[in-house]
Amino acid sequence: MTSSQIRSACLLATALSFCIPRIAAQEPDRTLLPISPAPFRGTVDSTYATSTPYALAPIHAPAGAPNVLVVLIDDAGYGQSGTFGGLIPTPTLDRLAQGGLRYTRFHVTALCSPTRAELMTGRNHHAVGMGTITNWSTDYPGYNASIPKSAAFLSEILRDNGYATAAFGKWHLIPEREATLSGPFDHWPTHQGFDYFYGFLNGETNQWNPELTLGTQPVEMVPPPGRKDDYTLNEDLADHAIEWIKSEKSLASDRPFFIYLAPGATHAPLQAPKAWIDKFKGQFDMGWDRYREVVFERQKKLGVVPEDAKLTPRPSSIPAWDSLTPDEKKLASRLMEVFAGFMAQTDHEMGRIIDAVAATGQLDNTLIIYIAGDNGASLEGGLKGTDNSMAQINGLPQNITDMVSRLDQLGGPHTTPHYPVGWAWAGNAPFQWGKRIASHLGGTRDPMVVFWPNRIKDAGGVRYQYENVTDILPTVLEATGIPQPTSVNGIKQQPIDGISMLSTFASPSAPPNRTTQYFEMLGNRAIYKDGWIAATRSGLLPWIYTTARESMMQQPWELYHLANDYSEADDLAEQYPDRLKHLQQLFDTEAQKNHVYPLDPRVAGRQERPTGKHFTYYAPTGHLYVSLTPQYENHSHTITAYINVPKEGASGVLLADGAESGGFSLFLKDGKPTYTYNYFERKTTTIASPDPLPPGPATIHLDFAYDGGGIGKGALATLYVNNRFVAKSRIEQTVPMAFSFEDTFDIGEDSASPVGDYQSPFPFTGTIDHINFDISN
């Protein structure tokens, strides 16, 4: 039909309808993102009556492209989920495995942010600046925590190709200097390809009082009516994800989605409703040594480890279960019950989300990739375990008798527990070590299940090919029919290190595509090549927070033939010195190529905090993580708040840092200026004015005079109101390192878990003009 014929037909139909010509869609160039819109093919005359409109077709995903759901569990080991032989039932993961495939040689990076960076970009983590977690970044190219625009996220690629995208849960991919309400927001989820984000930005959060963000704005978790005592973040994330799925499929049922579910569980603090924890009473009284033996036999029966695999021995630095006292065993058993309840609840909530997908009728064409661990089980809980994880991190000795007296409270809203190192080691069966130790499989090999009924016909199959988390991005792209882009937003893309594993969906005998992979985390490093792996540790133990040690970076290299030694049980370094030397050279080559150098095993001392001595804050503001706060610990300091009190009086928080597990807060309660210093729940010091403030302007001043002479020493806290002395009190011990990694430094409220005797967020009901925070020495 000619343009004149189209115009005539439209003129005839004008009175009845709007005529829009349709021209056969041409497949767009998907290698250049965003995809350029098709040119206007209508006609433009002086009026609409003699012009021809042209409908601009929206970008659609390739025909038949599946929904994609990626689940990433935190701090879980190979031997914990029941699906891979562990003693914690995971029926959701079982269901997916029975309808899909279990991968038994899938690898991650040994720490959370780097694994997430590899998952989202398809590149090695140092190659995109994420050599370690965002909290421990440095100014070297492989460690600056600033993922470049030349490494577009999977979410960006899918969204630009017509997908709806949403992320729920943990992010932990923002350079911490950018994790503030002033931005920039370039590395936030909604600026990295996700249309919707509900979750938390940092590496961990409290399940009962989470630090949450919706889009780019902080929000509070709101339990349903009557659910405050048993509603945690796991369920809340599932509720939000289900709501989003129902909305998306109601409004655009033909538009595929990409959902990233990263619940933050089972990262410490280990917390879950008591009903979940109590399901496991007495089930771990056998101890961690026996646990590994039982799990190992179950793994063999399931076929997730070979029959000829060996169970690696317990390191001498981890105590034998039988060496524990009766009280230590009681505590350790209950802490493992808490962990088990946490994992079981997590799996259940993931199941609710998958059920929501099934309810839309689209489960058969949904590709689900469920990775049950981003770095192996966490070895950070100390040799005895703890009911206050930040106290343990600060090096404060735990009183076993006190913790045993609180057994029934562990995992509840007033504790922040972590289990002993022995349970984490057991949970990584049959491998050595765990989280942070990238040199050994306990830190880098985790369970993965892939489910896609439309394409996977070997339901219940097991796969043994060597895979890496970088392989997820190219696999999803091949599955969706979308090419790897060469340019995104005008920026040329750096090479993708991942290799699609789609061929393994069809055949257990598909040849492995990956022959080489390096690993490095905090100086722990390894290099895999054609069935062999060379490995060496830094010498630092994950449960000891220290900046240096004589043995640092002086551990011998080990050599394992993984093709015949699944669990790294037999060190062959002395037998094959030439092969070991060749692999060491290969590691150096890969390290140079990926910006792995300089190696840095430190945890403390990696990232500078603000160096100034004077800070001024205006309300409302805050939500600052540790690296963005004044370094007041072990220093004298003053806090001066200039406020206005309305006629009806005022209450609420002026400035707070930390949580119920430890912190300080300057606030008004019933109008009375109050200062509370909570030393990790061991001793709480409170000073307050006996009288409420009258209406009008007021000045509240807190002087914190530190004793000096080392870290964690005492101080004298003195409170003044309108330049008049009110009260003072001696504080015998103060925080050595930091009060909290999850609860933030806030002005005008106390978000998440409350420091003082009030209900969070307890916003200040008066007006804050400004607050000065000054550090004197």
MARRO-447771 format. One line per 8 residues: number of its first residue (from 1); their letters; for each residue x, y, z of C-alpha. Coordinates in steps of 0.2 Angstrom, whole numbers. Example, Ala and Ser with C-alpha at 12.3 -4.5 7.8 and 13.67 -1.06 7.14 Angstrom:
MARRO-447771
1 = AS = 62,-22,39  68,-5,36
END
This chain:
MARRO-447771
1 = MTSSQIRS = 0,0,0  7,17,-5  8,32,7  -7,40,-2  -17,25,-1  -13,23,18  -18,42,20  -35,39,10
9 = ACLLATAL = -39,24,21  -35,34,37  -46,48,32  -61,36,29  -58,29,46  -55,45,56  -72,47,62  -72,29,69
17 = SFCIPRIA = -55,25,75  -37,30,75  -27,23,61  -9,17,64  0,7,51  10,-8,56  26,-13,47  34,-30,50
25 = AQEPDRTL = 46,-28,65  64,-30,61  76,-39,73  86,-25,82  104,-25,84  106,-31,102  125,-29,103  123,-10,105
33 = LPISPAPF = 114,-5,121  102,3,123  94,-3,107  90,11,95  72,14,91  66,11,74  65,26,63  48,35,61
41 = RGTVDSTY = 39,28,46  23,38,46  20,54,37  19,72,44  8,85,36  2,102,42  -13,94,52  -16,77,60
49 = ATSTPYAL = -30,74,47  -18,73,33  -4,65,43  0,47,46  5,42,63  17,27,66  17,17,82  34,15,89
57 = APIHAPAG = 35,-3,94  43,-6,112  58,-17,113  54,-35,116  64,-49,123  68,-63,110  53,-74,106  51,-87,119
65 = APNVLVVL = 64,-80,131  62,-87,148  59,-78,165  75,-78,175  76,-80,193  93,-80,202  94,-85,220  110,-82,230
73 = IDDAGYGQ = 111,-88,248  124,-80,259  138,-89,270  132,-106,267  143,-121,264  143,-137,253  138,-148,267  124,-139,275
81 = SGTFGGLI = 109,-140,264  100,-157,263  100,-156,244  119,-159,245  120,-171,260  118,-158,274  107,-161,289  96,-146,287
89 = PTPTLDRL = 81,-150,276  79,-138,261  63,-144,252  63,-130,240  80,-134,234  76,-152,234  61,-148,223  71,-139,210
97 = AQGGLRYT = 85,-152,210  72,-166,207  66,-156,192  82,-149,187  101,-152,189  113,-152,203  131,-145,200  145,-152,210
105 = RFHVTALC = 160,-142,204  153,-125,205  164,-111,211  163,-94,219  176,-82,226  177,-85,245  169,-68,249  152,-60,246
113 = SPTRAELM = 155,-44,236  167,-52,224  155,-66,221  141,-54,217  152,-44,206  157,-59,196  139,-65,195  132,-48,189
121 = TGRNHHAV = 146,-44,177  153,-61,170  170,-54,174  184,-60,186  181,-49,202  198,-41,202  196,-36,184  181,-25,189
129 = GMGTITNW = 189,-18,205  180,-29,217  196,-39,224  187,-39,241  172,-33,249  167,-14,247  170,-11,266  189,-16,263
137 = STDYPGYN = 192,-7,247  209,2,243  215,13,229  222,0,218  214,-4,202  209,-22,207  202,-16,224  193,1,222
145 = ASIPKSAA = 176,-7,223  170,4,209  164,-8,195  167,1,179  154,5,166  164,-6,154  157,-21,163  138,-19,161
153 = FLSEILRD = 127,-29,174  117,-44,168  102,-34,174  106,-19,162  108,-31,147  92,-39,151  82,-23,154  88,-15,138
161 = NGYATAAF = 82,-31,129  64,-30,135  65,-38,153  57,-32,168  70,-32,182  69,-32,201  82,-36,215  77,-41,233
169 = GKWHLIPE = 89,-42,248  108,-39,249  117,-28,237  134,-25,244  141,-18,227  142,0,231  159,9,235  155,13,253
177 = REATLSGP = 159,32,250  144,32,238  132,23,250  125,39,257  108,48,253  118,61,244  124,48,231  131,47,218
185 = FDHWPTHQ = 119,33,214  128,26,199  132,9,208  115,8,217  104,-6,210  91,5,202  106,13,192  113,-4,187
193 = GFDYFYGF = 99,-11,178  85,-15,191  68,-6,189  64,-10,207  75,-13,223  70,-18,240  84,-23,252  99,-18,261
201 = LNGETNQW = 115,-10,254  129,-17,265  135,-34,269  124,-39,283  109,-33,292  98,-38,307  84,-49,303  72,-42,316
209 = NPELTLGT = 77,-23,314  85,-22,296  93,-7,288  82,-6,272  81,4,256  67,5,244  75,12,227  87,25,234
217 = QPVEMVPP = 77,29,250  79,22,268  63,13,274  58,4,290  52,-14,289  33,-15,293  27,-31,300  9,-36,297
225 = PGRKDDYT = -3,-33,311  0,-45,326  16,-51,318  30,-41,327  36,-55,337  39,-68,323  41,-58,307  59,-56,301
233 = LNEDLADH = 67,-50,285  67,-67,276  48,-66,276  47,-48,272  58,-50,257  47,-64,251  32,-54,253  39,-39,243
241 = AIEWIKSE = 45,-51,229  28,-60,228  19,-43,227  31,-38,213  28,-54,203  9,-53,204  10,-34,199  22,-37,184
249 = KSLASDRP = 12,-52,178  -5,-43,180  1,-28,170  13,-35,157  11,-54,157  20,-56,141  35,-47,147  48,-59,155
257 = FFIYLAPG = 56,-54,171  73,-55,179  73,-57,198  89,-57,209  85,-64,226  99,-62,239  91,-64,256  106,-60,266
265 = ATHAPLQA = 103,-76,275  113,-86,282  125,-72,286  128,-67,304  119,-61,314  110,-78,314  92,-74,318  75,-83,315
273 = PKAWIDKF = 58,-85,323  60,-97,338  47,-109,330  60,-112,316  75,-114,328  66,-126,340  63,-138,325  81,-143,327
281 = KGQFDMGW = 82,-146,346  95,-159,350  99,-163,332  117,-157,333  122,-164,350  133,-176,340  146,-162,337  155,-156,322
289 = DRYREVVF = 167,-170,320  153,-183,319  142,-171,309  155,-171,295  156,-190,295  137,-192,293  136,-179,280  150,-186,270
297 = ERQKKLGV = 141,-203,269  125,-194,264  134,-184,250  141,-200,243  124,-208,242  117,-193,234  131,-193,221  136,-175,225
305 = VPEDAKLT = 153,-181,229  162,-196,221  163,-213,229  182,-212,230  182,-195,238  191,-193,255  185,-183,270  198,-170,274
313 = PRPSSIPA = 204,-169,292  200,-155,305  214,-142,306  224,-141,322  218,-123,325  200,-129,327  196,-139,343  189,-156,343
321 = WDSLTPDE = 171,-158,349  176,-169,363  188,-156,370  173,-144,374  166,-143,392  148,-147,394  142,-129,394  152,-126,378
329 = KKLASRLM = 144,-140,370  127,-134,375  130,-117,368  138,-123,352  123,-135,349  110,-122,352  120,-110,340  120,-123,327
337 = EVFAGFMA = 101,-125,330  99,-107,327  109,-108,311  99,-123,305  82,-114,309  88,-98,299  93,-109,284  77,-119,284
345 = QTDHEMGR = 66,-103,285  76,-95,271  73,-110,260  55,-110,264  53,-91,260  62,-94,243  49,-108,240  35,-96,243
353 = IIDAVAAT = 42,-85,229  44,-99,217  26,-104,221  21,-86,216  29,-89,199  20,-105,197  4,-97,201  6,-86,185
361 = GQLDNTLI = 7,-102,175  25,-98,169  36,-109,180  40,-121,165  48,-107,156  57,-99,170  76,-102,172  80,-103,190
369 = IYIAGDNG = 98,-103,196  99,-107,215  116,-104,222  117,-110,240  132,-101,246  142,-86,240  158,-91,249  157,-106,260
377 = ASLEGGLK = 151,-106,278  158,-92,288  173,-95,300  171,-79,308  161,-84,324  176,-87,335  181,-104,343  167,-104,356
385 = GTDNSMAQ = 153,-94,346  145,-79,352  128,-71,356  134,-54,351  144,-54,335  151,-37,336  158,-40,354  167,-55,346
393 = INGLPQNI = 174,-45,332  180,-32,344  190,-45,353  180,-45,369  180,-62,378  163,-71,379  157,-78,395  150,-95,392
401 = TDMVSRLD = 140,-96,408  131,-80,403  127,-86,386  121,-103,392  109,-94,403  102,-86,387  100,-101,376  82,-99,373
409 = QLGGPHTT = 85,-81,367  98,-85,354  92,-80,337  78,-69,344  77,-50,342  88,-46,357  104,-56,352  116,-56,337
417 = PHYPVGWA = 123,-73,337  136,-82,327  141,-101,328  158,-108,332  171,-110,319  169,-129,321  152,-129,314  157,-118,299
425 = WAGNAPFQ = 171,-130,295  159,-145,297  147,-136,285  160,-136,272  161,-155,271  171,-163,263  182,-148,260  196,-139,270
433 = WGKRIASH = 193,-122,277  179,-110,272  174,-92,270  189,-80,265  200,-94,261  200,-94,242  215,-106,242  204,-121,246
441 = LGGTRDPM = 188,-128,241  179,-125,257  179,-106,253  176,-108,234  165,-123,230  146,-121,234  130,-130,229  121,-124,213
449 = VVFWPNRI = 104,-131,206  98,-126,189  79,-128,185  71,-125,168  57,-137,163  56,-131,145  74,-135,142  80,-147,155
457 = KDAGGVRY = 74,-165,151  87,-174,163  76,-170,178  86,-175,194  102,-176,185  120,-172,192  133,-162,183  152,-164,186
465 = QYENVTDI = 159,-151,174  170,-137,182  160,-121,182  163,-104,190  151,-90,195  157,-79,180  148,-92,169  131,-87,175
473 = LPTVLEAT = 130,-71,164  134,-79,148  123,-94,152  108,-83,155  112,-73,139  113,-89,128  97,-96,136  87,-80,132
481 = GIPQPTSV = 94,-78,115  103,-61,119  120,-58,112  134,-52,123  134,-33,120  150,-24,113  144,-7,119  133,-1,133
489 = NGIKQQPI = 128,17,134  142,22,122  155,13,132  165,-2,124  163,-17,135  178,-27,142  180,-45,138  168,-57,148
497 = DGISMLST = 178,-70,157  163,-82,160  159,-96,148  142,-102,145  137,-119,153  121,-121,143  128,-136,134  128,-145,151
505 = FASPSAPP = 109,-143,153  107,-156,139  120,-168,143  130,-174,158  144,-179,146  146,-162,138  164,-157,138  170,-144,151
513 = NRTTQYFE = 172,-127,143  183,-120,157  201,-126,159  208,-112,169  203,-101,184  213,-91,197  207,-88,215  213,-74,227
521 = MLGNRAIY = 205,-67,243  215,-58,256  231,-66,251  224,-84,250  226,-89,232  225,-104,220  226,-108,202  216,-121,193
529 = KDGWIAAT = 222,-129,176  216,-144,167  211,-154,183  226,-148,194  226,-134,207  240,-126,216  235,-117,232  243,-107,247
537 = RSGLLPWI = 235,-98,262  240,-81,269  242,-88,286  229,-77,294  214,-86,302  197,-78,298  191,-78,316  206,-68,322
545 = YTTARESM = 205,-49,318  222,-43,317  232,-32,305  248,-42,305  257,-59,309  274,-66,307  268,-80,296  258,-69,285
553 = MQQPWELY = 261,-74,266  274,-87,271  263,-102,270  270,-116,258  261,-120,241  251,-136,240  246,-146,224  231,-156,221
561 = HLANDYSE = 225,-167,207  207,-163,207  203,-174,193  207,-189,205  205,-180,222  188,-172,223  191,-164,240  209,-159,240
569 = ADDLAEQY = 214,-172,252  231,-177,245  245,-164,244  256,-169,229  268,-153,230  283,-163,234  280,-176,221  277,-164,207
577 = PDRLKHLQ = 288,-149,210  289,-144,191  270,-145,189  269,-134,205  281,-121,198  272,-120,181  255,-117,190  263,-104,201
585 = QLFDTEAQ = 269,-95,185  252,-97,178  245,-88,193  256,-74,191  251,-72,173  233,-72,178  236,-60,192  245,-48,181
593 = KNHVYPLD = 231,-49,168  217,-46,181  224,-33,193  226,-45,207  242,-37,214  247,-30,226  242,-45,237  234,-38,254
601 = PRVAGRQE = 229,-50,268  224,-37,280  206,-35,286  209,-20,298  218,-4,291  213,-6,273  200,8,272  202,26,278
609 = RPTGKHFT = 188,34,287  185,53,287  201,61,293  193,78,299  191,83,317  175,94,315  159,87,307  142,96,306
617 = YYAPTGHL = 126,87,302  109,94,298  93,83,300  87,72,294  102,64,288  113,49,292  111,31,288  130,31,287
625 = YVSLTPQY = 140,15,288  156,14,298  169,20,285  159,36,283  158,41,301  169,51,312  183,40,319  178,44,337
633 = ENHSHTIT = 183,27,345  198,28,356  197,47,356  190,61,366  175,70,357  161,82,360  143,82,353  134,98,352
641 = AYINVPKE = 116,99,347  107,115,343  88,112,343  71,120,344  58,113,356  39,116,350  26,121,363  20,103,366
649 = GASGVLLA = 38,98,370  49,86,361  56,68,361  67,58,350  85,54,344  97,68,340  112,57,336  115,38,338
657 = DGAESGGF = 127,25,332  126,6,334  112,-5,340  104,-14,354  120,-25,354  131,-10,357  131,9,353  128,26,360
665 = SLFLKDGK = 114,38,358  110,56,362  91,59,363  76,67,372  64,55,381  49,64,389  58,80,384  73,76,395
673 = PTYTYNYF = 90,76,387  98,59,389  114,50,384  116,31,384  132,22,381  129,3,378  145,-7,380  140,-22,370
681 = ERKTTTIA = 126,-26,382  139,-29,396  136,-13,404  125,2,399  128,19,406  115,32,405  115,50,411  100,62,410
689 = SPDPLPPG = 93,78,414  80,78,428  69,91,419  61,92,402  67,106,390  55,121,390  49,126,372  61,136,362
697 = PATIHLDF = 79,135,357  91,124,367  109,118,366  113,100,372  132,96,374  140,80,378  158,79,382  167,62,381
705 = AYDGGGIG = 184,63,389  194,47,384  207,41,396  220,37,382  234,24,384  227,12,371  211,5,363  195,2,372
713 = KGALATLY = 200,11,388  188,21,399  181,38,398  171,51,408  154,57,400  147,74,405  131,81,399  127,100,398
721 = VNNRFVAK = 110,108,394  110,126,389  128,128,395  124,121,412  131,105,420  118,91,421  126,75,425  142,64,422
729 = SRIEQTVP = 147,46,424  162,35,422  162,23,408  175,9,412  177,2,395  174,9,377  172,2,360  189,-4,353
737 = MAFSFEDT = 185,-5,334  167,-2,329  150,-4,337  141,-11,322  144,-16,303  125,-17,300  117,-3,310  121,15,305
745 = FDIGEDSA = 126,31,311  110,42,311  105,60,314  87,64,319  82,46,322  89,29,327  86,17,312  85,-2,313
753 = SPVGDYQS = 89,-9,330  88,4,345  103,9,355  93,16,370  77,13,380  65,18,366  57,10,351  66,13,334
761 = PFPFTGTI = 67,24,324  61,36,337  62,52,326  65,68,335  49,78,335  57,95,337  68,104,325  87,101,324
769 = DHINFDIS = 96,116,317  113,107,317  124,95,327  143,97,329  153,82,331  171,87,336  186,75,339  199,83,350
777 = N = 213,69,351
END
